[in-house]
Amino acid sequence: MNQTRWRKSSHSDDQGNCVELAIIGDRTAARDSKNATGPVLTFPTSTWTDFLTRTR
């Protein structure tokens, strides 16, 4: 059974235009919530954190 805990972005809208994130070990995964079985992008968590810091 897959135990990955996905969570939606706090900036998601009510029309389902959402990004979901999950921490998997030392990586951060991102996916489109409308396509939960579709492609997943993964990044080292340190890279994801750096991206968020630079875009704020």
PDB file of N, CA, C and O in Angstrom:
ATOM      1  N   MET A   1       0.840  -1.190   0.000  1.00  0.00           N
ATOM      2  CA  MET A   1       0.000   0.000   0.000  1.00  0.00           C
ATOM      3  C   MET A   1       0.883   1.251   0.000  1.00  0.00           C
ATOM      4  O   MET A   1       1.850   1.336   0.757  1.00  0.00           O
ATOM      5  N   ASN A   2       0.544   2.213  -0.849  1.00  0.00           N
ATOM      6  CA  ASN A   2       1.306   3.449  -0.947  1.00  0.00           C
ATOM      7  C   ASN A   2       0.990   4.339   0.248  1.00  0.00           C
ATOM      8  O   ASN A   2      -0.169   4.683   0.477  1.00  0.00           O
ATOM      9  N   GLN A   3       2.011   4.712   1.006  1.00  0.00           N
ATOM     10  CA  GLN A   3       1.812   5.518   2.204  1.00  0.00           C
ATOM     11  C   GLN A   3       2.238   6.974   2.016  1.00  0.00           C
ATOM     12  O   GLN A   3       2.352   7.719   2.989  1.00  0.00           O
ATOM     13  N   THR A   4       2.470   7.372   0.784  1.00  0.00           N
ATOM     14  CA  THR A   4       2.874   8.749   0.515  1.00  0.00           C
ATOM     15  C   THR A   4       1.727   9.685   0.875  1.00  0.00           C
ATOM     16  O   THR A   4       0.588   9.481   0.456  1.00  0.00           O
ATOM     17  N   ARG A   5       2.044  10.719   1.662  1.00  0.00           N
ATOM     18  CA  ARG A   5       1.029  11.697   2.065  1.00  0.00           C
ATOM     19  C   ARG A   5       1.175  12.940   1.205  1.00  0.00           C
ATOM     20  O   ARG A   5       2.112  13.722   1.366  1.00  0.00           O
ATOM     21  N   TRP A   6       0.231  13.107   0.290  1.00  0.00           N
ATOM     22  CA  TRP A   6       0.202  14.265  -0.589  1.00  0.00           C
ATOM     23  C   TRP A   6      -0.593  15.370   0.076  1.00  0.00           C
ATOM     24  O   TRP A   6      -1.571  15.102   0.774  1.00  0.00           O
ATOM     25  N   ARG A   7      -0.179  16.618  -0.137  1.00  0.00           N
ATOM     26  CA  ARG A   7      -0.941  17.762   0.369  1.00  0.00           C
ATOM     27  C   ARG A   7      -1.031  18.817  -0.714  1.00  0.00           C
ATOM     28  O   ARG A   7      -0.103  19.014  -1.498  1.00  0.00           O
ATOM     29  N   LYS A   8      -2.174  19.492  -0.739  1.00  0.00           N
ATOM     30  CA  LYS A   8      -2.406  20.531  -1.751  1.00  0.00           C
ATOM     31  C   LYS A   8      -1.726  21.824  -1.351  1.00  0.00           C
ATOM     32  O   LYS A   8      -1.524  22.112  -0.172  1.00  0.00           O
ATOM     33  N   SER A   9      -1.384  22.584  -2.359  1.00  0.00           N
ATOM     34  CA  SER A   9      -0.846  23.912  -2.136  1.00  0.00           C
ATOM     35  C   SER A   9      -1.895  24.788  -1.463  1.00  0.00           C
ATOM     36  O   SER A   9      -3.088  24.667  -1.742  1.00  0.00           O
ATOM     37  N   SER A  10      -1.455  25.652  -0.594  1.00  0.00           N
ATOM     38  CA  SER A  10      -2.379  26.595   0.048  1.00  0.00           C
ATOM     39  C   SER A  10      -2.896  27.631  -0.954  1.00  0.00           C
ATOM     40  O   SER A  10      -3.815  28.386  -0.637  1.00  0.00           O
ATOM     41  N   HIS A  11      -2.322  27.674  -2.147  1.00  0.00           N
ATOM     42  CA  HIS A  11      -2.747  28.622  -3.183  1.00  0.00           C
ATOM     43  C   HIS A  11      -3.657  27.975  -4.225  1.00  0.00           C
ATOM     44  O   HIS A  11      -3.925  28.571  -5.268  1.00  0.00           O
ATOM     45  N   SER A  12      -4.130  26.767  -3.951  1.00  0.00           N
ATOM     46  CA  SER A  12      -5.016  26.069  -4.888  1.00  0.00           C
ATOM     47  C   SER A  12      -6.358  26.776  -4.968  1.00  0.00           C
ATOM     48  O   SER A  12      -6.807  27.397  -4.005  1.00  0.00           O
ATOM     49  N   ASP A  13      -6.993  26.674  -6.134  1.00  0.00           N
ATOM     50  CA  ASP A  13      -8.313  27.290  -6.266  1.00  0.00           C
ATOM     51  C   ASP A  13      -9.411  26.224  -6.181  1.00  0.00           C
ATOM     52  O   ASP A  13      -9.117  25.033  -6.071  1.00  0.00           O
ATOM     53  N   ASP A  14     -10.662  26.653  -6.230  1.00  0.00           N
ATOM     54  CA  ASP A  14     -11.797  25.743  -6.088  1.00  0.00           C
ATOM     55  C   ASP A  14     -12.133  25.003  -7.380  1.00  0.00           C
ATOM     56  O   ASP A  14     -13.000  24.129  -7.372  1.00  0.00           O
ATOM     57  N   GLN A  15     -11.477  25.327  -8.477  1.00  0.00           N
ATOM     58  CA  GLN A  15     -11.759  24.672  -9.749  1.00  0.00           C
ATOM     59  C   GLN A  15     -10.879  23.444  -9.972  1.00  0.00           C
ATOM     60  O   GLN A  15     -10.946  22.831 -11.038  1.00  0.00           O
ATOM     61  N   GLY A  16     -10.075  23.081  -9.011  1.00  0.00           N
ATOM     62  CA  GLY A  16      -9.228  21.909  -9.144  1.00  0.00           C
ATOM     63  C   GLY A  16      -7.886  22.180  -9.792  1.00  0.00           C
ATOM     64  O   GLY A  16      -7.175  21.244 -10.155  1.00  0.00           O
ATOM     65  N   ASN A  17      -7.530  23.440  -9.941  1.00  0.00           N
ATOM     66  CA  ASN A  17      -6.214  23.788 -10.491  1.00  0.00           C
ATOM     67  C   ASN A  17      -5.215  23.776  -9.343  1.00  0.00           C
ATOM     68  O   ASN A  17      -4.887  24.813  -8.766  1.00  0.00           O
ATOM     69  N   CYS A  18      -4.742  22.580  -9.030  1.00  0.00           N
ATOM     70  CA  CYS A  18      -3.953  22.403  -7.822  1.00  0.00           C
ATOM     71  C   CYS A  18      -2.642  21.687  -8.095  1.00  0.00           C
ATOM     72  O   CYS A  18      -2.516  20.897  -9.030  1.00  0.00           O
ATOM     73  N   VAL A  19      -1.696  21.985  -7.263  1.00  0.00           N
ATOM     74  CA  VAL A  19      -0.442  21.256  -7.209  1.00  0.00           C
ATOM     75  C   VAL A  19      -0.409  20.571  -5.855  1.00  0.00           C
ATOM     76  O   VAL A  19      -0.754  21.172  -4.838  1.00  0.00           O
ATOM     77  N   GLU A  20       0.009  19.310  -5.845  1.00  0.00           N
ATOM     78  CA  GLU A  20       0.158  18.587  -4.591  1.00  0.00           C
ATOM     79  C   GLU A  20       1.635  18.270  -4.396  1.00  0.00           C
ATOM     80  O   GLU A  20       2.362  18.016  -5.357  1.00  0.00           O
ATOM     81  N   LEU A  21       2.064  18.288  -3.143  1.00  0.00           N
ATOM     82  CA  LEU A  21       3.449  18.001  -2.798  1.00  0.00           C
ATOM     83  C   LEU A  21       3.504  16.860  -1.800  1.00  0.00           C
ATOM     84  O   LEU A  21       2.572  16.652  -1.023  1.00  0.00           O
ATOM     85  N   ALA A  22       4.598  16.128  -1.829  1.00  0.00           N
ATOM     86  CA  ALA A  22       4.849  15.076  -0.846  1.00  0.00           C
ATOM     87  C   ALA A  22       6.349  15.031  -0.580  1.00  0.00           C
ATOM     88  O   ALA A  22       7.158  15.232  -1.485  1.00  0.00           O
ATOM     89  N   ILE A  23       6.707  14.766   0.664  1.00  0.00           N
ATOM     90  CA  ILE A  23       8.101  14.551   1.023  1.00  0.00           C
ATOM     91  C   ILE A  23       8.324  13.045   1.012  1.00  0.00           C
ATOM     92  O   ILE A  23       7.636  12.299   1.709  1.00  0.00           O
ATOM     93  N   ILE A  24       9.279  12.613   0.225  1.00  0.00           N
ATOM     94  CA  ILE A  24       9.591  11.187   0.102  1.00  0.00           C
ATOM     95  C   ILE A  24      11.083  11.037   0.378  1.00  0.00           C
ATOM     96  O   ILE A  24      11.918  11.280  -0.493  1.00  0.00           O
ATOM     97  N   GLY A  25      11.398  10.640   1.583  1.00  0.00           N
ATOM     98  CA  GLY A  25      12.809  10.555   1.976  1.00  0.00           C
ATOM     99  C   GLY A  25      13.443  11.927   1.930  1.00  0.00           C
ATOM    100  O   GLY A  25      12.981  12.855   2.594  1.00  0.00           O
ATOM    101  N   ASP A  26      14.505  12.057   1.141  1.00  0.00           N
ATOM    102  CA  ASP A  26      15.198  13.346   1.025  1.00  0.00           C
ATOM    103  C   ASP A  26      14.810  14.094  -0.252  1.00  0.00           C
ATOM    104  O   ASP A  26      15.543  14.960  -0.728  1.00  0.00           O
ATOM    105  N   ARG A  27      13.639  13.740  -0.796  1.00  0.00           N
ATOM    106  CA  ARG A  27      13.163  14.362  -2.035  1.00  0.00           C
ATOM    107  C   ARG A  27      11.779  14.952  -1.830  1.00  0.00           C
ATOM    108  O   ARG A  27      11.014  14.489  -0.983  1.00  0.00           O
ATOM    109  N   THR A  28      11.464  15.977  -2.611  1.00  0.00           N
ATOM    110  CA  THR A  28      10.129  16.563  -2.646  1.00  0.00           C
ATOM    111  C   THR A  28       9.525  16.219  -3.997  1.00  0.00           C
ATOM    112  O   THR A  28      10.151  16.412  -5.040  1.00  0.00           O
ATOM    113  N   ALA A  29       8.298  15.706  -3.966  1.00  0.00           N
ATOM    114  CA  ALA A  29       7.602  15.318  -5.189  1.00  0.00           C
ATOM    115  C   ALA A  29       6.456  16.278  -5.437  1.00  0.00           C
ATOM    116  O   ALA A  29       5.820  16.738  -4.488  1.00  0.00           O
ATOM    117  N   ALA A  30       6.181  16.590  -6.694  1.00  0.00           N
ATOM    118  CA  ALA A  30       5.082  17.478  -7.079  1.00  0.00           C
ATOM    119  C   ALA A  30       4.283  16.811  -8.189  1.00  0.00           C
ATOM    120  O   ALA A  30       4.839  16.172  -9.082  1.00  0.00           O
ATOM    121  N   ARG A  31       2.945  16.976  -8.112  1.00  0.00           N
ATOM    122  CA  ARG A  31       2.074  16.412  -9.147  1.00  0.00           C
ATOM    123  C   ARG A  31       0.845  17.297  -9.313  1.00  0.00           C
ATOM    124  O   ARG A  31       0.551  18.138  -8.463  1.00  0.00           O
ATOM    125  N   ASP A  32       0.144  17.098 -10.401  1.00  0.00           N
ATOM    126  CA  ASP A  32      -1.124  17.767 -10.685  1.00  0.00           C
ATOM    127  C   ASP A  32      -2.215  16.984  -9.961  1.00  0.00           C
ATOM    128  O   ASP A  32      -2.361  15.783 -10.192  1.00  0.00           O
ATOM    129  N   SER A  33      -2.974  17.628  -9.102  1.00  0.00           N
ATOM    130  CA  SER A  33      -3.980  16.907  -8.311  1.00  0.00           C
ATOM    131  C   SER A  33      -5.105  16.325  -9.173  1.00  0.00           C
ATOM    132  O   SER A  33      -5.789  15.394  -8.749  1.00  0.00           O
ATOM    133  N   LYS A  34      -5.300  16.865 -10.372  1.00  0.00           N
ATOM    134  CA  LYS A  34      -6.346  16.331 -11.259  1.00  0.00           C
ATOM    135  C   LYS A  34      -5.910  15.025 -11.909  1.00  0.00           C
ATOM    136  O   LYS A  34      -6.735  14.319 -12.490  1.00  0.00           O
ATOM    137  N   ASN A  35      -4.624  14.696 -11.819  1.00  0.00           N
ATOM    138  CA  ASN A  35      -4.092  13.505 -12.463  1.00  0.00           C
ATOM    139  C   ASN A  35      -3.174  12.776 -11.473  1.00  0.00           C
ATOM    140  O   ASN A  35      -1.960  12.701 -11.667  1.00  0.00           O
ATOM    141  N   ALA A  36      -3.775  12.249 -10.426  1.00  0.00           N
ATOM    142  CA  ALA A  36      -3.008  11.643  -9.328  1.00  0.00           C
ATOM    143  C   ALA A  36      -2.169  10.452  -9.765  1.00  0.00           C
ATOM    144  O   ALA A  36      -1.189  10.120  -9.098  1.00  0.00           O
ATOM    145  N   THR A  37      -2.525   9.805 -10.861  1.00  0.00           N
ATOM    146  CA  THR A  37      -1.736   8.670 -11.328  1.00  0.00           C
ATOM    147  C   THR A  37      -0.796   9.057 -12.468  1.00  0.00           C
ATOM    148  O   THR A  37      -0.129   8.205 -13.055  1.00  0.00           O
ATOM    149  N   GLY A  38      -0.756  10.342 -12.768  1.00  0.00           N
ATOM    150  CA  GLY A  38       0.088  10.832 -13.860  1.00  0.00           C
ATOM    151  C   GLY A  38       1.516  11.072 -13.420  1.00  0.00           C
ATOM    152  O   GLY A  38       1.942  10.590 -12.370  1.00  0.00           O
ATOM    153  N   PRO A  39       2.251  11.816 -14.220  1.00  0.00           N
ATOM    154  CA  PRO A  39       3.669  12.045 -13.943  1.00  0.00           C
ATOM    155  C   PRO A  39       3.891  12.815 -12.636  1.00  0.00           C
ATOM    156  O   PRO A  39       3.064  13.623 -12.211  1.00  0.00           O
ATOM    157  N   VAL A  40       5.019  12.535 -12.033  1.00  0.00           N
ATOM    158  CA  VAL A  40       5.432  13.193 -10.794  1.00  0.00           C
ATOM    159  C   VAL A  40       6.829  13.757 -11.020  1.00  0.00           C
ATOM    160  O   VAL A  40       7.713  13.058 -11.516  1.00  0.00           O
ATOM    161  N   LEU A  41       7.025  15.010 -10.658  1.00  0.00           N
ATOM    162  CA  LEU A  41       8.355  15.617 -10.696  1.00  0.00           C
ATOM    163  C   LEU A  41       8.963  15.480  -9.312  1.00  0.00           C
ATOM    164  O   LEU A  41       8.288  15.744  -8.317  1.00  0.00           O
ATOM    165  N   THR A  42      10.214  15.075  -9.226  1.00  0.00           N
ATOM    166  CA  THR A  42      10.879  14.990  -7.930  1.00  0.00           C
ATOM    167  C   THR A  42      12.154  15.823  -7.952  1.00  0.00           C
ATOM    168  O   THR A  42      12.845  15.926  -8.966  1.00  0.00           O
ATOM    169  N   PHE A  43      12.437  16.409  -6.798  1.00  0.00           N
ATOM    170  CA  PHE A  43      13.594  17.267  -6.631  1.00  0.00           C
ATOM    171  C   PHE A  43      14.229  16.957  -5.280  1.00  0.00           C
ATOM    172  O   PHE A  43      13.528  16.559  -4.350  1.00  0.00           O
ATOM    173  N   PRO A  44      15.537  17.130  -5.156  1.00  0.00           N
ATOM    174  CA  PRO A  44      16.107  17.074  -3.808  1.00  0.00           C
ATOM    175  C   PRO A  44      15.398  18.129  -2.954  1.00  0.00           C
ATOM    176  O   PRO A  44      15.165  19.242  -3.426  1.00  0.00           O
ATOM    177  N   THR A  45      15.059  17.805  -1.735  1.00  0.00           N
ATOM    178  CA  THR A  45      14.321  18.746  -0.883  1.00  0.00           C
ATOM    179  C   THR A  45      15.078  20.062  -0.733  1.00  0.00           C
ATOM    180  O   THR A  45      14.459  21.124  -0.674  1.00  0.00           O
ATOM    181  N   SER A  46      16.408  20.006  -0.669  1.00  0.00           N
ATOM    182  CA  SER A  46      17.184  21.251  -0.555  1.00  0.00           C
ATOM    183  C   SER A  46      16.999  22.136  -1.791  1.00  0.00           C
ATOM    184  O   SER A  46      16.966  23.360  -1.668  1.00  0.00           O
ATOM    185  N   THR A  47      16.880  21.543  -2.961  1.00  0.00           N
ATOM    186  CA  THR A  47      16.643  22.306  -4.191  1.00  0.00           C
ATOM    187  C   THR A  47      15.252  22.922  -4.175  1.00  0.00           C
ATOM    188  O   THR A  47      15.086  24.080  -4.559  1.00  0.00           O
ATOM    189  N   TRP A  48      14.254  22.167  -3.739  1.00  0.00           N
ATOM    190  CA  TRP A  48      12.878  22.677  -3.651  1.00  0.00           C
ATOM    191  C   TRP A  48      12.812  23.848  -2.668  1.00  0.00           C
ATOM    192  O   TRP A  48      12.188  24.869  -2.955  1.00  0.00           O
ATOM    193  N   THR A  49      13.454  23.697  -1.516  1.00  0.00           N
ATOM    194  CA  THR A  49      13.469  24.763  -0.510  1.00  0.00           C
ATOM    195  C   THR A  49      14.131  26.019  -1.063  1.00  0.00           C
ATOM    196  O   THR A  49      13.648  27.129  -0.842  1.00  0.00           O
ATOM    197  N   ASP A  50      15.230  25.844  -1.778  1.00  0.00           N
ATOM    198  CA  ASP A  50      15.914  26.978  -2.396  1.00  0.00           C
ATOM    199  C   ASP A  50      15.015  27.662  -3.422  1.00  0.00           C
ATOM    200  O   ASP A  50      14.957  28.891  -3.472  1.00  0.00           O
ATOM    201  N   PHE A  51      14.317  26.880  -4.239  1.00  0.00           N
ATOM    202  CA  PHE A  51      13.376  27.432  -5.224  1.00  0.00           C
ATOM    203  C   PHE A  51      12.306  28.274  -4.519  1.00  0.00           C
ATOM    204  O   PHE A  51      12.033  29.395  -4.948  1.00  0.00           O
ATOM    205  N   LEU A  52      11.704  27.762  -3.464  1.00  0.00           N
ATOM    206  CA  LEU A  52      10.674  28.514  -2.749  1.00  0.00           C
ATOM    207  C   LEU A  52      11.221  29.797  -2.161  1.00  0.00           C
ATOM    208  O   LEU A  52      10.573  30.841  -2.229  1.00  0.00           O
ATOM    209  N   THR A  53      12.407  29.727  -1.585  1.00  0.00           N
ATOM    210  CA  THR A  53      13.019  30.919  -1.000  1.00  0.00           C
ATOM    211  C   THR A  53      13.252  31.987  -2.050  1.00  0.00           C
ATOM    212  O   THR A  53      13.011  33.168  -1.799  1.00  0.00           O
ATOM    213  N   ARG A  54      13.716  31.589  -3.220  1.00  0.00           N
ATOM    214  CA  ARG A  54      14.036  32.562  -4.277  1.00  0.00           C
ATOM    215  C   ARG A  54      12.789  33.129  -4.957  1.00  0.00           C
ATOM    216  O   ARG A  54      12.838  34.225  -5.514  1.00  0.00           O
ATOM    217  N   THR A  55      11.680  32.401  -4.919  1.00  0.00           N
ATOM    218  CA  THR A  55      10.477  32.893  -5.605  1.00  0.00           C
ATOM    219  C   THR A  55       9.541  33.657  -4.694  1.00  0.00           C
ATOM    220  O   THR A  55       8.551  34.216  -5.167  1.00  0.00           O
ATOM    221  N   ARG A  56       9.813  33.697  -3.439  1.00  0.00           N
ATOM    222  CA  ARG A  56       8.949  34.465  -2.513  1.00  0.00           C
ATOM    223  C   ARG A  56       9.242  35.921  -2.553  1.00  0.00           C
ATOM    224  O   ARG A  56       8.608  36.698  -1.839  1.00  0.00           O
TER     225      ARG A  56
END
